[in-house]
Amino acid sequence: MRLSKERVRHMAENLTGCLQEEGHVEFIGERKGFVEVLEQAIIHELSVEDRVNAEVRQLLKAYEQQIDQGQVDYQKMFLMVKQKLVRERGIIL
């Protein structure tokens, strides 16, 4: 994830404030609970690319020997596999 947890928390706080000001949400209980759920949702969405990258690295371990021998360019293969997974799963990065 490229953003710090503090930055995500700040984003969730600001977004909550905007939603409340514009009348899109009204809090019956504590505002804090909504901010925490929103923060977790943002973190989950931001970590999608991290999870895809980890899966690609795992898949490329099968080609480790060819990569070490210079038969396959790791970066090109990484991008190709990542694009394929993203396309197949309909992920928006």
C-alpha positions, 0 to 999 in steps of 0.5 A, spaced: 500 500 500 502 506 498 499 510 503 500 510 510 495 508 515 495 515 518 493 518 511 488 513 510 485 515 517 485 522 515 482 521 508 476 517 511 475 523 516 475 528 511 470 523 507 466 522 513 465 530 514 463 531 507 458 526 506 455 528 513 455 536 510 452 534 504 446 530 507 448 523 505 449 520 512 446 521 518 449 518 524 445 515 530 451 513 534 458 515 534 461 518 528 467 514 530 465 507 528 463 509 521 470 512 520 473 506 522 469 502 517 470 507 511 478 506 513 478 499 513 474 499 506 479 504 503 485 500 506 482 493 503 481 497 496 488 500 496 491 493 498 488 489 492 494 491 487 499 488 493 495 482 493 495 481 485 503 483 485 504 477 491 500 472 486 504 474 480 510 473 484 508 466 486 506 464 479 513 466 476 517 462 481 515 456 476 519 460 471 525 461 476 530 457 472 529 460 465 529 467 469 536 466 472 538 463 465 536 470 462 531 466 457 525 470 460 525 477 462 522 478 469 519 485 468 516 483 462 513 477 464 511 480 471 507 485 467 504 480 462 502 476 468 499 482 472 495 485 466 492 478 464 490 477 472 487 484 472 483 483 465 481 476 467 478 478 474 475 485 472 480 489 477 480 496 476 487 499 479 
